[in-house]
Amino acid sequence: MPALFIILIIVGVILFGFSFFVAALKFLLWVGLIILVIGIIGWIWRTLVGRR
């Protein structure tokens, strides 16, 4: 029985850490998406204003 509890604790700690990793990945995905959109808007702005 104690071995089962040790395994459950280890699995729980791994899943708990993995949930933070996934949350960080989601945050970085949104940050990357925002930076990409700003870059695209800046590129379009430069091409439209630069052609005058």
Contact map, one row per residue, 1 for C-alpha under 8 A:
1111100000000000000000000000000000000000000000000000
1111110000000000000000000000000000000000000000000000
1111111000000000000000000000000000000000000000000000
1111111100000000000000000000000000000000000000000000
1111111110000000000000000000000000000000000000000000
0111111111000000000000000000000000000000000000000000
0011111111100000000000000000000000000000000000000000
0001111111110000000000000000000000000000000000000000
0000111111111000000000000000000000000000000000000000
0000011111111100000000000000000000000000000000000000
0000001111111110000000000000000000000000000000000000
0000000111111111000000000000000000000000000000000000
0000000011111111100000000000000000000000000000000000
0000000001111111110000000000000000000000000000000000
0000000000111111111000000000000000000000000000000000
0000000000011111111100000000000000000000000000000000
0000000000001111111110000000000000000000000000000000
0000000000000111111111000000000000000000000000000000
0000000000000011111111100000000000000000000000000000
0000000000000001111111110000000000000000000000000000
0000000000000000111111111000000000000000000000000000
0000000000000000011111111100000000000000000000000000
0000000000000000001111111110000000000000000000000000
0000000000000000000111111111000000000000000000000000
0000000000000000000011111111100000000000000000000000
0000000000000000000001111111110000000000000000000000
0000000000000000000000111111111000000000000000000000
0000000000000000000000011111111100000000000000000000
0000000000000000000000001111111110000000000000000000
0000000000000000000000000111111111000000000000000000
0000000000000000000000000011111111100000000000000000
0000000000000000000000000001111111110000000000000000
0000000000000000000000000000111111111000000000000000
0000000000000000000000000000011111111100000000000000
0000000000000000000000000000001111111110000000000000
0000000000000000000000000000000111111111000000000000
0000000000000000000000000000000011111111100000000000
0000000000000000000000000000000001111111110000000000
0000000000000000000000000000000000111111111000000000
0000000000000000000000000000000000011111111100000000
0000000000000000000000000000000000001111111110000000
0000000000000000000000000000000000000111111111000000
0000000000000000000000000000000000000011111111100000
0000000000000000000000000000000000000001111111110000
0000000000000000000000000000000000000000111111111000
0000000000000000000000000000000000000000011111111100
0000000000000000000000000000000000000000001111111110
0000000000000000000000000000000000000000000111111111
0000000000000000000000000000000000000000000011111111
0000000000000000000000000000000000000000000001111111
0000000000000000000000000000000000000000000000111111
0000000000000000000000000000000000000000000000011111
